[in-house]
Amino acid sequence: MTSFAERCGIHDAARQQALSRAARLIESSGLELVRFAWCDLHGVTRGKTLVAAAAARAMNDGVGLVSTLLLKDTSDRTAFKVFEPGGVASLPGFEFASNLLLLADPSSFRQLPWTPGTGWVQAQPWFQDGQPVELDTRRVLQKALARLGAKGWGMRCGLEIEFHIYRIKNTDAQLDPDQAAWPGLPPAVNLIHPGYNLLTEAWYDMAEEPLRIVQHTAQALGLPLLSLEIELGPSQVEAVFDATDALTAADNMVLFRSSVKQALRRAGYHASFMCRPPFANIMSSGWHLHQSLVEHSAGGRNLFQRESPAPGTQPGDAQHTLSALGEQYLAGLLDHARGMAVFCTPTVNGYGRFGPNALAPQSILWGRDNRGAMLRVVGGAGDAATRIENRIGEPAANPYLYMAAQIYAGLDGIERRLRAPPATQEPYGNAGAGTDADAAIPTSLGEALAALQNDSALTGAFGAGFVDYLVRVKQSELSRYEAADDKDDFQRREYFSRF
């Protein structure tokens, strides 16, 4: 009898070898439980925990998952009326909260370092007839990477992630059944450092205990952590990761956020990837995505690199630093910046970050090593590490959608052979050439959703069905925010408690 993985067409000799290895590790390590984890639309991991004896079989036969988990907004409310006639007419297979099956990738198996006797595998949802669930955001990135792969290209990404860590001082209200609500309260917290002393060694020493937990957790999971840093804001820190292929980078981001939150919570700390935590005098957190296209050949040549500046160019010209293809990709990111904004900054909270002189972008501009511009070009002629850093993202973004948006925008620039305007010298002024370069980044979630719907190239690349689905779910979040009497309390419960 064929397994569900075979009916889905994904079981081969390599997968069988990985499955056998995972089964041996589960047994030899004496594990009791294995978590089957999946990343939802909002970048949050969900899934089921199986006893160890059932894990190997489940990696072949799947694990049941209620389909409404794909239809939830950020409060866990279902944005589609699945029990009403026509409520999910645009989403066949999701009627009546029907079942999906999670299929795990056995090669992703690892043992969790913060909880005893527990393994972990990454999974993706499938329909019961063996067809893939196209709404799965990891599959969205896989399809975008396939577009690159058809050209013989791949994508490399490096991650710079700012976030906040607090010491929990009281969970009484959060866990008081008389104060339970939907969503619930976050814990009461204290700072781990007072802030406004960027990269100071003294503040690092003050925050070393939780940062050691972050370090040990990331390294035990095999994540390519390079550094941990004290950021400017109170209790704000940053983690920097080495560049990997894009899918690995996205997987690493999902695992990092989920894991450090859990490991820190057990030690009495609350990690928040909310852009702007609900306190006075905070600094916004960003997620800066470094990216380049590379050849799929063994050498993996950086397609953005050029050996010498293009003849007749000045330092402010894109081809002084980037290859012609790199300039076209850069121009595509600029051209679709408004349409991609909701993939990079998907929460109501994140749009408060964009302002002048705040090390966060305000306008759709690029600059050479300019941290005030939306796109920062790093490197130079002859530098194999030449890349584009997008500074528009917030740390709560779904990494699969963030990266897919870069690919589709950049590919459109390449296919249309777009040219980039000169680099800005005034990222918070009116510098730049052309209407697109002067345009402002959306200032609200509603504006960003409208911009995506008006971007025919991005809508076509992601698929109109996926965009309609995303807008429906995000509109549920936005409508509740607009109806909330206390906007700060909404964000405290919706984002600080859960992200």
C-alpha positions, -999 to 999 in steps of 0.1 A, spaced: 0 0 0 14 34 -10 19 60 17 4 95 16 39 109 8 41 87 -22 6 97 -34 18 133 -31 47 125 -54 74 136 -29 88 103 -16 120 92 -32 152 75 -22 167 106 -6 135 112 15 135 75 26 171 78 37 163 110 57 133 92 72 154 62 83 179 86 98 153 105 117 137 72 130 171 61 143 178 94 160 144 94 177 151 59 191 188 63 200 182 97 217 154 83 238 129 110 227 94 109 240 77 135 217 81 149 182 66 183 172 53 186 137 56 223 130 41 244 102 44 282 96 11 300 91 3 331 71 15 354 99 49 336 103 38 318 135 46 281 139 17 258 147 13 221 146 9 189 166 30 170 190 31 132 186 45 105 208 78 93 195 65 58 185 40 74 161 64 100 145 81 79 118 48 66 105 33 101 105 61 115 84 49 92 56 11 92 63 6 128 74 -9 144 105 -44 158 104 -48 196 106 -80 216 106 -80 237 74 -93 269 92 -57 274 105 -49 288 71 -78 313 73 -70 329 107 -62 366 112 -37 377 138 -62 372 167 -70 336 156 -104 346 143 -114 328 111 -117 354 83 -140 332 61 -175 319 69 -166 282 64 -200 269 75 -221 292 53 -231 284 17 -205 301 -6 -184 312 24 -153 298 9 -164 295 -27 -131 310 -38 -112 284 -17 -123 249 -27 -112 223 -2 -117 246 28 -154 240 33 -168 231 68 -134 233 85 -123 202 66 -91 183 73 -57 189 57 -27 167 62 7 179 74 36 161 57 69 166 75 103 168 58 123 142 77 156 159 67 146 188 89 145 167 121 164 181 151 162 178 188 150 209 207 176 222 231 153 239 257 128 211 264 138 175 274 131 145 252 115 164 223 122 163 186 110 187 159 103 184 122 91 210 97 59 202 78 37 216 50 0 211 44 -16 190 16 -52 183 6 -64 148 14 -63 139 -24 -26 145 -25 -27 180 -41 -5 207 -26 -21 236 -6 -12 266 -27 -20 290 1 9 276 22 34 305 23 65 282 22 51 268 -11 47 304 -23 84 310 -19 92 276 -34 73 287 -66 91 320 -67 124 303 -64 114 279 -92 109 310 -114 145 319 -106 157 283 -111 142 282 -146 168 309 -155 196 290 -138 196 314 -109 192 312 -71 189 337 -43 211 342 -13 199 361 18 215 373 50 194 383 80 197 412 104 169 410 129 161 436 156 138 426 184 131 432 221 137 410 252 121 418 285 123 401 319 89 389 330 79 404 364 43 391 367 21 367 348 -8 369 373 -31 390 350 -21 371 319 -30 337 335 -59 349 356 -90 331 342 -112 360 352 -92 383 329 -91 359 300 -100 376 267 -96 371 230 -67 379 225 -53 377 260 -30 400 279 8 398 276 29 394 307 40 424 328 77 430 321 109 449 330 137 460 307 169 439 304 189 471 296 180 508 297 189 516 261 202 548 244 238 535 245 243 518 212 266 488 212 279 496 247 297 467 263 282 476 297 246 471 285 256 439 268 270 426 301 237 436 318 218 416 291 242 387 288 220 361 305 191 362 280 215 368 251 233 336 261 200 318 259 195 332 224 231 322 214 229 286 228 194 280 213 204 292 178 236 273 178 221 241 191 196 242 163 224 247 137 214 283 128 243 303 113 243 330 140 272 355 135 266 382 162 244 394 190 243 432 196 228 458 218 205 481 198 196 517 206 162 513 222 155 501 257 156 463 259 163 462 221 188 437 206 199 425 172 208 391 158 228 388 126 230 356 105 253 345 78 240 344 42 224 311 30 201 302 1 168 320 4 146 290 14 171 280 42 172 317 53 134 318 55 132 285 74 159 297 98 140 329 105 108 310 113 127 286 136 147 313 153 117 335 163 97 305 176 126 289 194 141 319 212 106 330 224 100 295 239 135 291 254 135 326 269 100 322 283 111 292 302 139 313 318 115 341 327 119 364 297 96 376 270 109 381 235 89 403 212 93 406 174 66 433 174 80 463 156 70 489 181 63 475 216 36 493 236 57 514 258 69 550 259 103 559 245 109 527 225 128 523 193 112 505 164 127 472 153 134 464 117 143 433 97 169 441 71 170 416 43 203 413 24 199 397 -9 217 388 -41 211 365 -71 236 338 -79 242 313 -106 232 278 -99 265 265 -111 291 250 -87 308 284 -82 275 302 -74 288 334 -90 272 366 -76 251 380 -105 251 415 -88 288 418 -88 308 437 -114 346 437 -118 349 474 -125 326 504 -126 307 507 -159 324 533 -182 312 568 -177 294 561 -144 297 581 -112 295 567 -77 258 576 -75 250 555 -106 237 520 -100 261 504 -125 291 520 -107 285 493 -81 261 467 -95 260 447 -127 234 456 -153 213 427 -141 217 440 -105 206 475 -115 175 460 -132 167 440 -101 172 471 -79 149 491 -102 122 464 -99 123 466 -61 119 504 -64 91 501 -89 71 476 -68 80 490 -34 45 501 -26 29 469 -38 54 447 -18 50 467 14 24 445 30 46 414 25 75 432 43 55 451 69 22 431 75 9 445 108 -9 478 117 19 483 142 48 482 117 38 514 98 47 536 128 83 528 120 86 548 88 97 583 97 125 608 91 160 604 106 151 572 124 174 547 106 142 535 90 131 545 54 105 570 45 106 572 8 112 548 -21 149 555 -27 182 537 -29 216 547 -17 251 535 -16 258 523 20 230 547 31 210 535 61 184 561 56 173 548 22 148 520 17 173 500 -4 210 501 6 235 489 -19 265 473 -2 298 464 -18 316 476 -49 333 465 -80 353 433 -75 335 425 -42 319 391 -43 297 401 -13 279 429 -33 243 429 -24 211 449 -19 197 454 16 160 460 19 153 480 50 115 481 48 108 449 67 95 445 102 107 415 123 71 401 125 70 396 87 64 361 72 98 354 57 85 333 29 63 361 16 89 388 23 114 369 1 90 359 -26 80 396 -30 117 405 -36 120 378 -62 89 388 -81 96 425 -80 132 420 -90 124 396 -118 99 421 -132 127 448 -132 150 423 -151 124 413 -176 114 449 -184 151 460 -183 143 489 -159 169 515 -150 174 528 -115 175 565 -107 207 580 -92 214 571 -55 199 595 -30 220 619 -10 190 630 10 169 600 21 146 621 41 144 650 17 131 653 -18 162 637 -35 160 612 -63 149 613 -98 115 603 -112 81 599 -97 87 564 -85 119 573 -66 101 602 -48 71 581 -38 64 575 -2 63 541 15 27 533 25 19 548 59 -8 523 70 -18 487 65 -49 498 45 -28 519 21 -4 489 17 -32 465 9 -46 489 -17 -12 493 -32 -8 456 -36 -42 453 -53 -32 480 -77 1 463 -86 -8 441 -115 26 425 -119 28 414 -82 -8 403 -82 -1 382 -113 31 367 -99 15 357 -66 -17 348 -82 -50 368 -80 -65 341 -58 -36 343 -32 -37 381 -32 -75 380 -26 -71 355 2 -43 376 19 -63 408 16 -93 392 31 -74 379 61 -55 412 66 -87 432 62 -102 413 91 -73 424 113 -75 460 100 -112 462 105 -110 451 141 -82 476 147 -102 505 133 -132 495 154 -112 492 186 -119 519 212 -84 515 227 -59 512 198 -29 507 222 -46 479 240 -55 463 207 -18 462 197 -7 451 231 -29 421 230 -27 414 192 10 418 187 30 421 219 14 391 235 16 369 205 45 381 182 
